[in-house]
Amino acid sequence: MRLIFIPILLIFLSVIFGGHYLVYYTIVKFFNITNSQTRIILLTTTIILSLSLLASMLLAHASNALLIRWLYITVSTWHGFLVNLFLASIICWLFYFFVKYFGINLDFKTILSVLFVATIAISTYGIWNAQNPRLKNIVVNIKNLPSQWQNKKIVFVSDIHLGAVNRTPFIKKIVKQINLVEPELILIGGDYFDGSLSEYNSLTDPLKSIDSKYGVLFINGNHESYIGERGADQALQEAGVKILKDEIANINGLNIIGADFTSDLGNKQGVAELMKRVKPEEANIFLHHEPRYTELAKAAGIDLQLAGHTHRGQQFPFQFFTWLIYKRYHNGLHVENNYTSYTSNGAGTWGPPIRIGNTPEIVAITLK
């Protein structure tokens, strides 16, 4: 089974190196770097940086030491910048071939400098953007909504990714925003923790400060399995969170159906069995970490399906890849007759602590 990961790892490293190499070659070409020693230094740096992400991820997973955490933060931030430097390099080359075709001579050293400065500015904004989740308000109609839930609010938050990058201050900021909503119920859609984490007990304490009538319900995401589901569950439960593992919780007449991501692992059987227990004449909200199984949910009589996982790509242009995988359900609100789905951008980040082309969010849902 582990042999499967070898080609995946090689592809991952090849893609990372390819991105670094294009930036390296673009700098050498347009800044006209001819000194062989300088080029060797740059190429060596390129190779080291290409290996740094995997190395820092492994170290961060193994240890919570401050030095390792900052190494991971630095390396992951660099790779967020790399994505934008890569795009800037592609733009520069396309422009170069275009003007060359028409025989126009331009100073590409200046052009590349301007592109790189713009890239740094955009990436810096992306760091700020990622650290400031916004409250998003939506209204959802549920056909059999009990009168006691009419006009009441629930909060859905997903993909907080607490770990090496986002720590206690980040979740405290989210809790403060949640409490401003004064919700009846909180739903967390998985990936509360990040795969880079080596400890988690201290990161759940702020959840004890959440003020809601019916508390907090949680489903696991893929990152809980990466760090150890048992420890993650224990830390959350000690904070007063109820974890749904392929089960249904009736909250004052509102059914919350929680699919355990780690027991499903991409096949339909677990969800199909869970959907058989749904009562379509009642009000039903379905939680699954990924925006999958929409047809099963519709057929079972689910009124609202909530998901996360995609981060809406987190950083341009990766939203095109999430769309390819999940199609229209990769992001946002979709209403189809009596069925509604919402896929959140998520509140935190995975890998580079940067968001460009979307905003981190906490979703306040008014039920009608």
N, C-alpha and C positions, 0 to 999 in steps of 0.2 A: 504493500500500500504506500509506503514511504517513497518508493521509486517514482511514483506519479509526480511528486513534488520536485524532482530533479529537473525535468524539462521546464516546469513552471518557473522555477528559480532562475534557470538559465535565460529564459525569455525575459523575466523581470530585470535581470542584470543587463541584458543586451539592450533593452529599451532605455534604461537609465543611462547606460554608457552612450548610446546613440544620441540622446538629448544633449548630454555634456559635450560630446565630440562636435556636434554641429555648432554649438556656441563657441567652443574652442577654435574651430576652423574659421568661423565667421570673423572672430576677433583677429586671428592671424592674417586673414586675407585683407580685410578692409582697414585694419590699422597698420598694414604693411610691415608686419614683424618678420624680419629676415634673419635676425641673430639666432644662430642655432641653439645656443645655451638658453636663451629666453624661451624658445619654442619647446625645448626639452622640459624646462621647469613648468611651463603651462600644461604640457601634455601629462606630466607626472601628477600635477594637481588635478587634472581632469580624471585620471584613473582613480586617484584616492577618493575624490568626491563621489565618483560613481559607485564605490564600494561602501561609502560611509553610511548611507541610509540603512542598508541591511544590518550592518554592524551595530549601529546605534539602537536599532529596534530590538535586536537580540539582547544587548546590554540593558536597555530600559526594562525589558521583560524580566530580566534576571535580578535586577537590583534597583532599589529606590534611592540610592545615594545621590546627594545633591549634584555632585560633579557629573554623574551619568545623566541625570535628568536634564541639566543644562546642555550637555553634549547633544542629547536627542532633540531638544528644542532648537538648538542652533542648526543642526543638520537638516531637520525637517523643514525649518523655515527657509533655509537655502534652497531646498528642492521645490518649495512653492515659488520662490523667485525664479528658479530654473525654468519652470513651465512658461513663465512670461518672457524670459530671455530667449527661450527656444522659439516662441511665436514671433518675437521681434526679429530674430535671425531669419526666419522664413520670410517675413515681410521684406526684409532688406534684400534677400536674394531674389525674390520675385521682382522687386523694383529694379534691381541691378540688371536682370535679364531683359526686362521690358525696355529700359532706356538704352541698353546695349543694342537691342534689335533695331531701334530707330537711330542709332549712331549718336546718341547724346552723351556728353561727358559731364559727370557730376562728381562732387566731392563726397564719396561714400563714407569717408572717415567721420565727417560731420553728421551725415544722415544716420549712421549707426549710433553715434554718440547721443543724438537726440532721441532715437528709439530706446536706447538703454536707460536714459534718464527718465523718460516717460514710464518705462517698465518698472523702474525702482519706485516711482511715485505711486503707480497703480498697486503694486505689491504691498507697499506700506499702508495704503488705505485698506487693502484686503486684510491685513493684520488687525487693524482697528475694528473693521467690520465684523470679523470673526469673534471678537471679544465682547460684542454688544448685541445680544439677542433682543429682538423686538417682539412685542405682543401683537398677535394677529387675531382679529375678531372675525368669526364666521357664524352664520346662522344655518342650522340644519333642521329640516322638517322630518319628523318621524310619525308614521301613520297611526300607530297604536300607542302613542306616548301617554303615559298615565298623567292625570291632571296635576298631581303633585310635582311633576317635573316640568310643567309648562313654564316657559321663559326662564328656566333655571340654567345656570352655566356649569359646564365641566371644562377642565383644562387638560389638553393633550400635549405632552412634550416627549420628544424622542431624541436618541443619539446625542446625549450630553457628553459622552466620551471623557469622563473624568479619569485622569491618569498622570502621565509625565508632564503634560502641557497644562491642561485645565485642572485646577485644584479646588480647595475649599472656597476661596473667594468667588470663583465662577458659579458654583452651585448656590452659594448664598445670594448672589445677584439674581439667579433664576427664581429661587424661593421667594424673594422679596417681590418680584413681579407677579408671581402666582398669587400671593396673598392680596395684592391690590385688586385682583379680579373678584375676590370673595366667592370662590367656586364651591359647589356642592361636593364635587368629586374630582380627584386627580388621576389621570391615566398616564403611565409611562410606558412608551412603546419599545423598550429594549435599548441595548448599548448604553446603559447608564455609565458603565465603566469602559475603559479603553484597553485594547490589547497590549499596550505598552506598560501596563500597570503591574507592579509586583506586590502591592499591598492596597487594601481598600477600606478597612474598617473606619478610618477617620473621615472618609469622604461621604459617608451616609448620615452622619450626625445632623447636618443642616436640615435633612428631611423631617426631623422631629419638630421643626418650627413651622411646618406647613399647617395652615389653618383652613380646614375644610370639614364639612359636616360628616362626610362618609369616608374620609381618609384617602389613602393612595393605593391604587392597584398597579401591578407591574407584570410585564411579560419579558422573558429573556430575549436577547438578540444574539447575533453571532459572536460579539466580543465577550459576552459573559462566558461562553464556552472556551474562548482562548485563554482566559485568565484563571478559569476554574469555577464552574457553575456553583459548586457546593459552598465555597467561601463567599462568593458574591451573594448568593441567596441568604446566607446566614447574616451577612452585614446588613442587607436590606430589611430582613425580618426584624432584626434587633432595633431598627429605626422605625418600626411600626408599619412597614409596607407589606401588603398582602400580595403574594406571587401566584399568578394563575398559570397552571401547567395543564393545558388541554382540559380546562374546566370552565364552568359557568358560575358566575357570582350574581345573585339577584340582589340589587341594591334598591330597596324601596320600590320595587315594581319594574326596575330597569335592568335588563339582563346584559351583563358584560361577559362576552365569550373570549377567553384568552387562549391562544394557541402557543404551545411551547416550541419555540423555534428550534431548540437543540434536539428535541425528539423527532422533529419533522424532517429536517435536513434535506429539504428540496423535493420530497415526494408527496403525493397527494393523499396518501392513505390516512395519515394522522388527522389532517384537516377534514377529510371526508367523513371519518368516524365522528369527529366533533360536531360537524354540521348536522348529523342525524339527530342530535339531541336538542337542536334549536326548535323552539316553538314559534312558528311564523305569526301566530295571532298575538304575540306579545311584542314588546319593544326590545330590539336586539342591537347591540353594538359589538362588533367583531374586531379584536386586536390581533394582528399578526405583524411581526417585525418588518417583513417585506410586503410590497404591494402585489401579492400573488393571490391566486385562487378566487378571483372576483366572480367567475361564473358559478363556482360552488356556493359562494356566499349569496349571490342573487337567488339561486334556486332554493336555498334553505330558508329564505325570508329574512336575511340580514338587512337592517335599515341603514346602518352606518358602519363602514369599514375604515379603520384607522391604521396607518402604517408609517414607516420612516425608512431608514436604511440608505436611501439613495443620496441624501444630502443635496439633491438637485445638482449633482455633479461636483458640488462644493467650489470648484474653480473652473472657470471657462478654459477649454471647450468641452469638459468632461460630461456636461449635461446631455450631449449628443449620444454618449455611450449608455447613460442610464435610460435614455429614451429607447435606444435599440433593444435593451434588455426587457424593459417593463412597459414599453409603448406609452400610450397616453396616461397610464396610471403612475408614471414615474414621478409625477409632481402635481400638487394642487388639488382643487375641488372638482369632483365630477358627479353630476346628478343624472340618474337614468330611472325615470318613473319613480318607484318607491325606494330605490336603492341609491345611496350616496356613498362616495368614497373620498377620503382625504389622505394624501401622502405629504407628510411634512418635510420641509427642508432640513429639519433637525436643529438642535440648539448649539451643539458643539462641533468639533472638527476631528477628523482622523488624518494622521500624517501631518502635512503642512498646516500650521495654525493660521490659514489664510482662506478667506471667502471672497470670490470675485464673480459677479453675475447673479448673485442671490444673497438673501439675508438669513441669518440664523433666527429661529422663531420659537415662540411659545404660543400655542394655539388655544384661544378661548372660544368655546363652542356654546352658543345659545340654542337650547332645544325648543322646538316649536311643535 
